[in-house]
C-alpha cells in the first residue's frame, strides 16, 4: 500500500507516529512510501480501509510491488 509524500522523511514520520511498517521504496523513476505487506489483495484493502481513518493515509492506495 502506498501513500504520497517526500519519501524517507514521510516514512520516518510515520514510524515515529507508531506506523512501524512504513518504509521507502525507490525504483528507477519513483519514490514511494510503502506500508505493510499483504498475502492477498483483500487483506490489503481491509488494511487500507482501516488506515483511511488516519490523516497520513487519506490518499493511500494499493500497489503491487515486486522486490
Secondary structure as GFF3:
##gff-version 3
##sequence-region A 1 67
A	DSSP	beta_strand	2	3	.	.	.	ID=ss1
A	DSSP	alpha_helix	8	16	.	.	.	ID=ss2
A	DSSP	beta_strand	22	26	.	.	.	ID=ss3
A	DSSP	beta_strand	31	35	.	.	.	ID=ss4
A	DSSP	alpha_helix	41	51	.	.	.	ID=ss5
A	DSSP	three_ten_helix	55	57	.	.	.	ID=ss6
###
